[in-house]
Amino acid sequence: MRKLFGLKVFLITAAAFISILFLGKTFFEVRNFHKFDKKAEAKITEWEIDQGKKGKFRIAAVYEYDIKGKKIRGKTIFNKNFNNYSAAFSELNNLAKKKWETWYSSKDDNISGLERNFPTTHCVYSIVSIAVLLYFLLFQKNFKGL
């Protein structure tokens, strides 16, 4: 019986720890999303293809934008990973044809990015982890023999 009580405590503690991790990550991602509240036209000055972690290729862009007559430079590494250089190069050619706008913070013009994506995945992970934690907390008495 004592062993099963230890299992309950372990499951609740693990679920709480995972929920806190996901909630923290989600909080910072949503805060960063809302930080970019202004737009400006961006001019891409340089494209790069970097081989990142685990041999995946990523596209990066160096860009400039004007805020009240002040030229500001920024760099964005796009979120998408590619398995080989030729796939990344093909996507780079598609991206180079687009007209770009940069998102920047109204509080600090130097904080900018070419992408502004809401962290949907992190939000879903947070909701699921909280649901699992609540299940363990509220329905622990229904476990037969635990």
CNS distance restraints for C-alpha pairs under 8 A (distance, minus, plus):
assign (resid   1 and name CA) (resid   5 and name CA) 6.35 0.50 0.50
assign (resid   1 and name CA) (resid 145 and name CA) 7.79 0.50 0.50
assign (resid   1 and name CA) (resid 146 and name CA) 7.20 0.50 0.50
assign (resid   2 and name CA) (resid   6 and name CA) 6.32 0.50 0.50
assign (resid   3 and name CA) (resid   7 and name CA) 6.45 0.50 0.50
assign (resid   4 and name CA) (resid   8 and name CA) 6.39 0.50 0.50
assign (resid   4 and name CA) (resid 145 and name CA) 7.71 0.50 0.50
assign (resid   4 and name CA) (resid 146 and name CA) 5.31 0.50 0.50
assign (resid   5 and name CA) (resid   9 and name CA) 6.33 0.50 0.50
assign (resid   5 and name CA) (resid 146 and name CA) 6.35 0.50 0.50
assign (resid   6 and name CA) (resid  10 and name CA) 6.06 0.50 0.50
assign (resid   7 and name CA) (resid  11 and name CA) 6.12 0.50 0.50
assign (resid   8 and name CA) (resid  12 and name CA) 6.20 0.50 0.50
assign (resid   8 and name CA) (resid 140 and name CA) 7.61 0.50 0.50
assign (resid   8 and name CA) (resid 146 and name CA) 7.20 0.50 0.50
assign (resid   9 and name CA) (resid  13 and name CA) 5.99 0.50 0.50
assign (resid  10 and name CA) (resid  14 and name CA) 5.96 0.50 0.50
assign (resid  11 and name CA) (resid  15 and name CA) 6.03 0.50 0.50
assign (resid  11 and name CA) (resid 136 and name CA) 7.37 0.50 0.50
assign (resid  12 and name CA) (resid  16 and name CA) 6.06 0.50 0.50
assign (resid  12 and name CA) (resid 133 and name CA) 6.43 0.50 0.50
assign (resid  12 and name CA) (resid 136 and name CA) 5.98 0.50 0.50
assign (resid  12 and name CA) (resid 137 and name CA) 6.82 0.50 0.50
assign (resid  13 and name CA) (resid  17 and name CA) 6.10 0.50 0.50
assign (resid  14 and name CA) (resid  18 and name CA) 6.14 0.50 0.50
assign (resid  15 and name CA) (resid  19 and name CA) 6.04 0.50 0.50
assign (resid  15 and name CA) (resid 129 and name CA) 6.78 0.50 0.50
assign (resid  15 and name CA) (resid 130 and name CA) 7.85 0.50 0.50
assign (resid  15 and name CA) (resid 132 and name CA) 6.75 0.50 0.50
assign (resid  15 and name CA) (resid 133 and name CA) 5.13 0.50 0.50
assign (resid  16 and name CA) (resid  20 and name CA) 6.16 0.50 0.50
assign (resid  16 and name CA) (resid 130 and name CA) 7.86 0.50 0.50
assign (resid  16 and name CA) (resid 133 and name CA) 6.06 0.50 0.50
assign (resid  17 and name CA) (resid  21 and name CA) 6.30 0.50 0.50
assign (resid  18 and name CA) (resid  22 and name CA) 6.23 0.50 0.50
assign (resid  18 and name CA) (resid 129 and name CA) 6.76 0.50 0.50
assign (resid  19 and name CA) (resid  23 and name CA) 5.96 0.50 0.50
assign (resid  19 and name CA) (resid 126 and name CA) 6.21 0.50 0.50
assign (resid  19 and name CA) (resid 129 and name CA) 5.06 0.50 0.50
assign (resid  19 and name CA) (resid 130 and name CA) 5.72 0.50 0.50
assign (resid  19 and name CA) (resid 133 and name CA) 7.39 0.50 0.50
assign (resid  20 and name CA) (resid  24 and name CA) 5.99 0.50 0.50
assign (resid  21 and name CA) (resid  25 and name CA) 6.25 0.50 0.50
assign (resid  22 and name CA) (resid  26 and name CA) 6.00 0.50 0.50
assign (resid  22 and name CA) (resid 122 and name CA) 6.77 0.50 0.50
assign (resid  22 and name CA) (resid 125 and name CA) 6.57 0.50 0.50
assign (resid  22 and name CA) (resid 126 and name CA) 5.11 0.50 0.50
assign (resid  22 and name CA) (resid 129 and name CA) 7.59 0.50 0.50
assign (resid  23 and name CA) (resid  27 and name CA) 5.97 0.50 0.50
assign (resid  23 and name CA) (resid 123 and name CA) 7.93 0.50 0.50
assign (resid  23 and name CA) (resid 126 and name CA) 5.51 0.50 0.50
assign (resid  24 and name CA) (resid  28 and name CA) 6.39 0.50 0.50
assign (resid  25 and name CA) (resid  29 and name CA) 6.17 0.50 0.50
assign (resid  25 and name CA) (resid 122 and name CA) 7.17 0.50 0.50
assign (resid  26 and name CA) (resid  30 and name CA) 6.01 0.50 0.50
assign (resid  26 and name CA) (resid 119 and name CA) 7.09 0.50 0.50
assign (resid  26 and name CA) (resid 122 and name CA) 5.35 0.50 0.50
assign (resid  26 and name CA) (resid 123 and name CA) 5.97 0.50 0.50
assign (resid  26 and name CA) (resid 126 and name CA) 7.17 0.50 0.50
assign (resid  27 and name CA) (resid  31 and name CA) 6.10 0.50 0.50
assign (resid  28 and name CA) (resid  32 and name CA) 6.11 0.50 0.50
assign (resid  29 and name CA) (resid  33 and name CA) 6.16 0.50 0.50
assign (resid  29 and name CA) (resid 118 and name CA) 7.89 0.50 0.50
assign (resid  29 and name CA) (resid 119 and name CA) 6.20 0.50 0.50
assign (resid  30 and name CA) (resid  34 and name CA) 6.29 0.50 0.50
assign (resid  30 and name CA) (resid 118 and name CA) 6.92 0.50 0.50
assign (resid  30 and name CA) (resid 119 and name CA) 6.52 0.50 0.50
assign (resid  31 and name CA) (resid  35 and name CA) 6.10 0.50 0.50
assign (resid  32 and name CA) (resid  36 and name CA) 6.93 0.50 0.50
assign (resid  33 and name CA) (resid 116 and name CA) 6.40 0.50 0.50
assign (resid  33 and name CA) (resid 117 and name CA) 6.88 0.50 0.50
assign (resid  33 and name CA) (resid 118 and name CA) 6.17 0.50 0.50
assign (resid  33 and name CA) (resid 119 and name CA) 7.85 0.50 0.50
assign (resid  35 and name CA) (resid 104 and name CA) 7.56 0.50 0.50
assign (resid  35 and name CA) (resid 105 and name CA) 5.49 0.50 0.50
assign (resid  35 and name CA) (resid 106 and name CA) 7.96 0.50 0.50
assign (resid  36 and name CA) (resid 103 and name CA) 5.35 0.50 0.50
assign (resid  36 and name CA) (resid 104 and name CA) 4.73 0.50 0.50
assign (resid  36 and name CA) (resid 105 and name CA) 4.63 0.50 0.50
assign (resid  36 and name CA) (resid 106 and name CA) 7.48 0.50 0.50
assign (resid  36 and name CA) (resid 111 and name CA) 7.94 0.50 0.50
assign (resid  36 and name CA) (resid 112 and name CA) 6.96 0.50 0.50
assign (resid  36 and name CA) (resid 113 and name CA) 7.97 0.50 0.50
assign (resid  36 and name CA) (resid 116 and name CA) 7.37 0.50 0.50
assign (resid  37 and name CA) (resid 103 and name CA) 6.76 0.50 0.50
assign (resid  37 and name CA) (resid 104 and name CA) 6.29 0.50 0.50
assign (resid  37 and name CA) (resid 105 and name CA) 5.63 0.50 0.50
assign (resid  37 and name CA) (resid 106 and name CA) 6.42 0.50 0.50
assign (resid  38 and name CA) (resid 103 and name CA) 5.62 0.50 0.50
assign (resid  38 and name CA) (resid 104 and name CA) 5.34 0.50 0.50
assign (resid  38 and name CA) (resid 105 and name CA) 6.15 0.50 0.50
assign (resid  38 and name CA) (resid 106 and name CA) 6.17 0.50 0.50
assign (resid  39 and name CA) (resid 101 and name CA) 6.42 0.50 0.50
assign (resid  39 and name CA) (resid 102 and name CA) 5.60 0.50 0.50
assign (resid  39 and name CA) (resid 103 and name CA) 4.64 0.50 0.50
assign (resid  39 and name CA) (resid 104 and name CA) 6.21 0.50 0.50
assign (resid  40 and name CA) (resid  65 and name CA) 6.57 0.50 0.50
assign (resid  40 and name CA) (resid  66 and name CA) 7.18 0.50 0.50
assign (resid  40 and name CA) (resid  67 and name CA) 7.62 0.50 0.50
assign (resid  40 and name CA) (resid 101 and name CA) 5.49 0.50 0.50
assign (resid  40 and name CA) (resid 102 and name CA) 5.40 0.50 0.50
assign (resid  40 and name CA) (resid 103 and name CA) 6.66 0.50 0.50
assign (resid  40 and name CA) (resid 104 and name CA) 7.75 0.50 0.50
assign (resid  41 and name CA) (resid  65 and name CA) 6.14 0.50 0.50
assign (resid  41 and name CA) (resid  66 and name CA) 7.60 0.50 0.50
assign (resid  41 and name CA) (resid 100 and name CA) 6.33 0.50 0.50
assign (resid  41 and name CA) (resid 101 and name CA) 4.39 0.50 0.50
assign (resid  41 and name CA) (resid 102 and name CA) 6.17 0.50 0.50
assign (resid  42 and name CA) (resid  63 and name CA) 6.24 0.50 0.50
assign (resid  42 and name CA) (resid  64 and name CA) 5.63 0.50 0.50
assign (resid  42 and name CA) (resid  65 and name CA) 4.79 0.50 0.50
assign (resid  42 and name CA) (resid  66 and name CA) 7.90 0.50 0.50
assign (resid  42 and name CA) (resid  99 and name CA) 7.98 0.50 0.50
assign (resid  42 and name CA) (resid 100 and name CA) 5.34 0.50 0.50
assign (resid  42 and name CA) (resid 101 and name CA) 4.83 0.50 0.50
assign (resid  42 and name CA) (resid 102 and name CA) 5.56 0.50 0.50
assign (resid  43 and name CA) (resid  63 and name CA) 5.40 0.50 0.50
assign (resid  43 and name CA) (resid  64 and name CA) 5.30 0.50 0.50
assign (resid  43 and name CA) (resid  65 and name CA) 6.43 0.50 0.50
assign (resid  43 and name CA) (resid 100 and name CA) 6.83 0.50 0.50
assign (resid  44 and name CA) (resid  61 and name CA) 6.59 0.50 0.50
assign (resid  44 and name CA) (resid  62 and name CA) 5.92 0.50 0.50
assign (resid  44 and name CA) (resid  63 and name CA) 4.19 0.50 0.50
assign (resid  44 and name CA) (resid  64 and name CA) 6.50 0.50 0.50
assign (resid  44 and name CA) (resid 100 and name CA) 7.65 0.50 0.50
assign (resid  45 and name CA) (resid  61 and name CA) 7.60 0.50 0.50
assign (resid  45 and name CA) (resid  62 and name CA) 5.71 0.50 0.50
assign (resid  45 and name CA) (resid  63 and name CA) 5.23 0.50 0.50
assign (resid  45 and name CA) (resid  64 and name CA) 7.05 0.50 0.50
assign (resid  46 and name CA) (resid  61 and name CA) 5.76 0.50 0.50
assign (resid  46 and name CA) (resid  62 and name CA) 5.02 0.50 0.50
assign (resid  46 and name CA) (resid  63 and name CA) 6.90 0.50 0.50
assign (resid  47 and name CA) (resid  59 and name CA) 7.32 0.50 0.50
assign (resid  47 and name CA) (resid  60 and name CA) 5.91 0.50 0.50
assign (resid  47 and name CA) (resid  61 and name CA) 4.65 0.50 0.50
assign (resid  47 and name CA) (resid  62 and name CA) 6.44 0.50 0.50
assign (resid  47 and name CA) (resid  92 and name CA) 7.73 0.50 0.50
assign (resid  48 and name CA) (resid  59 and name CA) 5.76 0.50 0.50
assign (resid  48 and name CA) (resid  60 and name CA) 5.00 0.50 0.50
assign (resid  48 and name CA) (resid  61 and name CA) 6.19 0.50 0.50
assign (resid  49 and name CA) (resid  57 and name CA) 6.57 0.50 0.50
assign (resid  49 and name CA) (resid  58 and name CA) 5.63 0.50 0.50
assign (resid  49 and name CA) (resid  59 and name CA) 4.64 0.50 0.50
assign (resid  49 and name CA) (resid  60 and name CA) 6.20 0.50 0.50
assign (resid  49 and name CA) (resid  85 and name CA) 7.76 0.50 0.50
assign (resid  49 and name CA) (resid  88 and name CA) 7.08 0.50 0.50
assign (resid  49 and name CA) (resid  89 and name CA) 7.43 0.50 0.50
assign (resid  50 and name CA) (resid  57 and name CA) 5.59 0.50 0.50
assign (resid  50 and name CA) (resid  58 and name CA) 5.30 0.50 0.50
assign (resid  50 and name CA) (resid  59 and name CA) 6.40 0.50 0.50
assign (resid  50 and name CA) (resid  60 and name CA) 7.40 0.50 0.50
assign (resid  51 and name CA) (resid  55 and name CA) 5.92 0.50 0.50
assign (resid  51 and name CA) (resid  56 and name CA) 5.67 0.50 0.50
assign (resid  51 and name CA) (resid  57 and name CA) 4.37 0.50 0.50
assign (resid  51 and name CA) (resid  58 and name CA) 6.28 0.50 0.50
assign (resid  52 and name CA) (resid  56 and name CA) 5.37 0.50 0.50
assign (resid  52 and name CA) (resid  57 and name CA) 5.68 0.50 0.50
assign (resid  52 and name CA) (resid  58 and name CA) 6.48 0.50 0.50
assign (resid  55 and name CA) (resid  83 and name CA) 7.40 0.50 0.50
assign (resid  56 and name CA) (resid  81 and name CA) 5.86 0.50 0.50
assign (resid  56 and name CA) (resid  82 and name CA) 5.52 0.50 0.50
assign (resid  56 and name CA) (resid  83 and name CA) 5.24 0.50 0.50
assign (resid  56 and name CA) (resid  84 and name CA) 6.91 0.50 0.50
assign (resid  57 and name CA) (resid  81 and name CA) 5.61 0.50 0.50
assign (resid  57 and name CA) (resid  82 and name CA) 4.91 0.50 0.50
assign (resid  57 and name CA) (resid  83 and name CA) 6.30 0.50 0.50
assign (resid  57 and name CA) (resid  84 and name CA) 6.33 0.50 0.50
assign (resid  57 and name CA) (resid  85 and name CA) 6.30 0.50 0.50
assign (resid  57 and name CA) (resid  88 and name CA) 6.46 0.50 0.50
assign (resid  58 and name CA) (resid  77 and name CA) 7.03 0.50 0.50
assign (resid  58 and name CA) (resid  78 and name CA) 6.70 0.50 0.50
assign (resid  58 and name CA) (resid  79 and name CA) 7.58 0.50 0.50
assign (resid  58 and name CA) (resid  80 and name CA) 6.62 0.50 0.50
assign (resid  58 and name CA) (resid  81 and name CA) 5.19 0.50 0.50
assign (resid  58 and name CA) (resid  82 and name CA) 6.39 0.50 0.50
assign (resid  58 and name CA) (resid  88 and name CA) 6.82 0.50 0.50
assign (resid  59 and name CA) (resid  77 and name CA) 5.97 0.50 0.50
assign (resid  59 and name CA) (resid  78 and name CA) 5.74 0.50 0.50
assign (resid  59 and name CA) (resid  80 and name CA) 7.81 0.50 0.50
assign (resid  59 and name CA) (resid  81 and name CA) 7.96 0.50 0.50
assign (resid  59 and name CA) (resid  88 and name CA) 6.76 0.50 0.50
assign (resid  59 and name CA) (resid  92 and name CA) 6.87 0.50 0.50
assign (resid  60 and name CA) (resid  75 and name CA) 7.04 0.50 0.50
assign (resid  60 and name CA) (resid  76 and name CA) 5.53 0.50 0.50
assign (resid  60 and name CA) (resid  77 and name CA) 4.19 0.50 0.50
assign (resid  60 and name CA) (resid  78 and name CA) 5.98 0.50 0.50
assign (resid  61 and name CA) (resid  75 and name CA) 5.61 0.50 0.50
assign (resid  61 and name CA) (resid  76 and name CA) 5.39 0.50 0.50
assign (resid  61 and name CA) (resid  77 and name CA) 6.55 0.50 0.50
assign (resid  62 and name CA) (resid  73 and name CA) 7.18 0.50 0.50
assign (resid  62 and name CA) (resid  74 and name CA) 5.78 0.50 0.50
assign (resid  62 and name CA) (resid  75 and name CA) 4.38 0.50 0.50
assign (resid  62 and name CA) (resid  76 and name CA) 6.61 0.50 0.50
assign (resid  63 and name CA) (resid  73 and name CA) 5.65 0.50 0.50
assign (resid  63 and name CA) (resid  74 and name CA) 5.37 0.50 0.50
assign (resid  63 and name CA) (resid  75 and name CA) 6.18 0.50 0.50
assign (resid  64 and name CA) (resid  71 and name CA) 6.60 0.50 0.50
assign (resid  64 and name CA) (resid  72 and name CA) 5.49 0.50 0.50
assign (resid  64 and name CA) (resid  73 and name CA) 4.41 0.50 0.50
assign (resid  64 and name CA) (resid  74 and name CA) 6.26 0.50 0.50
assign (resid  65 and name CA) (resid  71 and name CA) 5.75 0.50 0.50
assign (resid  65 and name CA) (resid  72 and name CA) 5.42 0.50 0.50
assign (resid  65 and name CA) (resid  73 and name CA) 6.60 0.50 0.50
assign (resid  65 and name CA) (resid 102 and name CA) 7.49 0.50 0.50
assign (resid  66 and name CA) (resid  70 and name CA) 5.44 0.50 0.50
assign (resid  66 and name CA) (resid  71 and name CA) 4.66 0.50 0.50
assign (resid  66 and name CA) (resid  72 and name CA) 6.20 0.50 0.50
assign (resid  67 and name CA) (resid  71 and name CA) 6.60 0.50 0.50
assign (resid  67 and name CA) (resid  72 and name CA) 7.47 0.50 0.50
assign (resid  67 and name CA) (resid 109 and name CA) 7.43 0.50 0.50
assign (resid  72 and name CA) (resid 109 and name CA) 7.82 0.50 0.50
assign (resid  72 and name CA) (resid 110 and name CA) 6.72 0.50 0.50
assign (resid  73 and name CA) (resid 110 and name CA) 7.75 0.50 0.50
assign (resid  74 and name CA) (resid 110 and name CA) 7.46 0.50 0.50
assign (resid  74 and name CA) (resid 111 and name CA) 8.00 0.50 0.50
assign (resid  74 and name CA) (resid 112 and name CA) 6.56 0.50 0.50
assign (resid  74 and name CA) (resid 113 and name CA) 7.18 0.50 0.50
assign (resid  75 and name CA) (resid 113 and name CA) 7.13 0.50 0.50
assign (resid  76 and name CA) (resid 113 and name CA) 5.74 0.50 0.50
assign (resid  76 and name CA) (resid 114 and name CA) 6.27 0.50 0.50
assign (resid  76 and name CA) (resid 115 and name CA) 7.90 0.50 0.50
assign (resid  78 and name CA) (resid 115 and name CA) 7.47 0.50 0.50
assign (resid  81 and name CA) (resid  88 and name CA) 7.93 0.50 0.50
assign (resid  82 and name CA) (resid  87 and name CA) 6.28 0.50 0.50
assign (resid  82 and name CA) (resid  88 and name CA) 5.67 0.50 0.50
assign (resid  83 and name CA) (resid  87 and name CA) 7.22 0.50 0.50
assign (resid  83 and name CA) (resid  88 and name CA) 7.97 0.50 0.50
assign (resid  84 and name CA) (resid  88 and name CA) 6.60 0.50 0.50
assign (resid  85 and name CA) (resid  89 and name CA) 6.07 0.50 0.50
assign (resid  86 and name CA) (resid  90 and name CA) 6.08 0.50 0.50
assign (resid  87 and name CA) (resid  91 and name CA) 6.31 0.50 0.50
assign (resid  88 and name CA) (resid  92 and name CA) 6.07 0.50 0.50
assign (resid  89 and name CA) (resid  93 and name CA) 6.30 0.50 0.50
assign (resid  90 and name CA) (resid  94 and name CA) 6.63 0.50 0.50
assign (resid  91 and name CA) (resid  95 and name CA) 6.19 0.50 0.50
assign (resid  92 and name CA) (resid  96 and name CA) 6.00 0.50 0.50
assign (resid  93 and name CA) (resid  97 and name CA) 6.71 0.50 0.50
assign (resid  94 and name CA) (resid  98 and name CA) 7.19 0.50 0.50
assign (resid 100 and name CA) (resid 114 and name CA) 7.32 0.50 0.50
assign (resid 101 and name CA) (resid 114 and name CA) 6.47 0.50 0.50
assign (resid 102 and name CA) (resid 112 and name CA) 6.52 0.50 0.50
assign (resid 102 and name CA) (resid 113 and name CA) 5.58 0.50 0.50
assign (resid 102 and name CA) (resid 114 and name CA) 4.63 0.50 0.50
assign (resid 102 and name CA) (resid 115 and name CA) 7.43 0.50 0.50
assign (resid 103 and name CA) (resid 112 and name CA) 5.44 0.50 0.50
assign (resid 103 and name CA) (resid 113 and name CA) 5.37 0.50 0.50
assign (resid 103 and name CA) (resid 114 and name CA) 6.07 0.50 0.50
assign (resid 103 and name CA) (resid 115 and name CA) 7.22 0.50 0.50
assign (resid 103 and name CA) (resid 116 and name CA) 6.98 0.50 0.50
assign (resid 104 and name CA) (resid 108 and name CA) 7.67 0.50 0.50
assign (resid 104 and name CA) (resid 109 and name CA) 6.01 0.50 0.50
assign (resid 104 and name CA) (resid 110 and name CA) 7.29 0.50 0.50
assign (resid 104 and name CA) (resid 111 and name CA) 5.60 0.50 0.50
assign (resid 104 and name CA) (resid 112 and name CA) 4.06 0.50 0.50
assign (resid 104 and name CA) (resid 113 and name CA) 6.50 0.50 0.50
assign (resid 105 and name CA) (resid 109 and name CA) 5.61 0.50 0.50
assign (resid 105 and name CA) (resid 110 and name CA) 7.59 0.50 0.50
assign (resid 105 and name CA) (resid 111 and name CA) 5.75 0.50 0.50
assign (resid 105 and name CA) (resid 112 and name CA) 6.53 0.50 0.50
assign (resid 119 and name CA) (resid 123 and name CA) 6.39 0.50 0.50
assign (resid 120 and name CA) (resid 124 and name CA) 6.26 0.50 0.50
assign (resid 121 and name CA) (resid 125 and name CA) 6.21 0.50 0.50
assign (resid 122 and name CA) (resid 126 and name CA) 6.12 0.50 0.50
assign (resid 123 and name CA) (resid 127 and name CA) 6.26 0.50 0.50
assign (resid 124 and name CA) (resid 128 and name CA) 6.16 0.50 0.50
assign (resid 125 and name CA) (resid 129 and name CA) 6.03 0.50 0.50
assign (resid 126 and name CA) (resid 130 and name CA) 6.13 0.50 0.50
assign (resid 127 and name CA) (resid 131 and name CA) 6.14 0.50 0.50
assign (resid 128 and name CA) (resid 132 and name CA) 6.24 0.50 0.50
assign (resid 129 and name CA) (resid 133 and name CA) 6.20 0.50 0.50
assign (resid 130 and name CA) (resid 134 and name CA) 6.06 0.50 0.50
assign (resid 131 and name CA) (resid 135 and name CA) 6.08 0.50 0.50
assign (resid 132 and name CA) (resid 136 and name CA) 6.31 0.50 0.50
assign (resid 133 and name CA) (resid 137 and name CA) 6.16 0.50 0.50
assign (resid 134 and name CA) (resid 138 and name CA) 5.74 0.50 0.50
assign (resid 134 and name CA) (resid 139 and name CA) 7.90 0.50 0.50
assign (resid 135 and name CA) (resid 139 and name CA) 5.51 0.50 0.50
assign (resid 135 and name CA) (resid 140 and name CA) 7.38 0.50 0.50
assign (resid 136 and name CA) (resid 140 and name CA) 5.31 0.50 0.50
assign (resid 139 and name CA) (resid 143 and name CA) 7.42 0.50 0.50
assign (resid 140 and name CA) (resid 146 and name CA) 7.80 0.50 0.50
assign (resid 141 and name CA) (resid 146 and name CA) 7.55 0.50 0.50
